[in-house]
């Protein structure tokens, strides 16, 4: 379990796409953004939300589990990597297995791409590019305590229900305080996980 | 023109990550031996810190977030990609010239180019007089260059005709600040917002135009403050505001008077502050009786209850701050609009401490610095007024000229173009601006430039304005020179040089000094060999003025998080917060100004029943000369749109023709319920057939001479074919930028651009 995680707060997203632009600046995939930025309320408001890899922790990484060639590495710190270019056969199993719709397949290259939490940066203590530049901290990288210091009312949701399937994730979505059901199918056991962690 | 083939049908999840469509070749992957040059962003008035990544062979190839006091690592999509301008294929690398306007531009050497400028200046000034030659400058230049442009016009050319593009930006706020406070600067550092209880934001699309400033507004909210937004559109920052006031464009002064009416009626004034620190309250109070919430509600198209609510929320706040931007400033009543906000702040005594204050958010990076050191038609360095005898004497001493030799006040930017149309101005040097896109009523602006006998333009990309000039001189981007910039807080920061200019491009100050040297008039006063030498003279010139930089050095600015002016001595810490004990009028008191709301220059009628307002979108900057060439920004927002309310009966993506008394264009409709029913919006960053300014009105504020970009009358009709945005102009021999905008066939998705999550 990592001490620092991404907290995604759709209530703070201004849809500016600084995260998308910054993601392209990562040395390991320069020129290619891994972030899905959706305008989620088109026609009614300017609401937007970034989707990045949630780094599923329980069950560990459905994308990695279904990979026929074990191309997707899962680190001891819970970071789920991009498929290794040497191993990936471009079958797209991971694309279909991911409950959040995160990995994508480049059909020209027959390779999978997805967010690896800027492993080259975060493993050296730097912030992932998206969370570094995000003007509003809609993408916040840090510990839960650090988040609460900045936003005392924030509540993190890190367990999601998809039909019968429960998924606990490394990264979390922020919901307003007192709204455990704010994310459809999702609720918070963050504090319990945090206690397990310590 | 070839059409993009229809998208192949692919399974969900395939190939939809955003990649560089066209020019990924100019990316260099992370290399060993790179250096990181600490600098600031070239775009808006926030002036975020950033590092430019420079390869071992001296090329700028990337950006790294910088933990600077202003932005704390944060950047917007323009800031992240700003570095991609530096080695862009479209850069101007050689002077370009033509003998007649119907010929194409051709490359020439510097000697030929400079001799042409000099001979044209001489010919025009000898034939028509000194004032027949004009200089039109810009505020995206570092302050040293802004200072030089003013000195060049007045000393080398001896013309009174110099102005700058801040005339299209924040001059209304500047004029109002001078009237009310006796000084033109924001009252507080933005960190003061964090201690505020109520923040009111008027006509400022902060989430898109100043994205990184959002952290201050929301930082206050996270600590319990209430946010009030006033805008005809529910912009990203307005979406979650505690109170959003969607007023009708052109009614801001009525609204502010209405709020003050409620504050006064409820006894929420700060009588002690009014008595001890201001003058003129009685005239304001007398006028307020007219502005009942009911009447104001009618004028503004609002529920009167909303005005009551804002009045009570503001009036009851222990600490409140107000900020505004172009939304209330771009009006024939721009100065009065700003004064009506200031009246509210003064009447409730909201000055002089953290959490209390007022400010305008400057649009251009150096909007503040660029307007205070002498390239404004009526000002001299240090925010001195050119008609003030004492100011003239000081500057004449610094420049070593006589009072006779120093011209009087000139006219404003738009008026200078109108004077060209009328044949009064015959020659023109433009730098750092693109009026073909940015000035109101483009057709008339075109006529003005057409009438010039000689037009020289200095830039680092071939703007639409460069593309029609007789001579184009290649200057530098902000990354190729050093200099200072003053952000919206009044904080002076420093740009550092990260690479050499490409090809034969030269620093702008070198170009100007070289013209002055060859021209010969006071040539010895332009013997500058570096920006530092210019800065040293600027320090002396500003000493004793309002905007006193005399205590600043490059080293001090670098060692701190930037220095707020005034800074009159090298051991002076600078002045982050103003108005703690006194305002800057001689008696130390602020002035109230009674404001009477007036309707906009062009009211709606049966033929033109809707209000057109224009503005910006997050992926582009001002006239788009810089951002319409950057892949990811063009992919995010490839073209303009017309934003309309669902009640007008259009479907999203429909071709809709917008017509005003001056022009007409067809855009795809973005149908959203977040805009008023009686208001339509077009972003103005594009040129040619789709330029929003084909339609805007060139009515000017009588004091600030700012155009009324924010409201005119229009009508909408179903269109047949959507007008295509033209590709940005390029120098000879350079392939036209891929027409990403022109090939776009998707419906608009949101004001902030296209999402990346489809597929």
Interface residues (C-beta under 8 A of the other chain):
Chain A: X11 X12 X14 X15 X16 X17 X18 X20 X21 X22 X24 X25 X27 X30 X31 X32 X33 X34 X35 X36 X37 X38 X39 X42 X43 X44 X45 X46 X47 X48 X51 X92 X95 X96 X101 X103 X104 X105 X106 X107 X108 X113 X127 X129 X132 X133 X134 X135 X136 X137 X150 X151 X152
Chain B: X10 X11 X12 X13 X14 X15 X16 X17 X18 X19 X20 X24 X27 X29 X30 X62 X63 X65 X73 X74 X75 X76 X77 X79 X80 X81 X207 X208 X211 X212 X214 X215 X218 X222 X234 X235 X236 X237 X239 X240 X618 X619 X632 X633 X636 X646 X652 X671 X672 X673 X674 X749 X750 X751 X752 X753 X755 X756 X757 X759
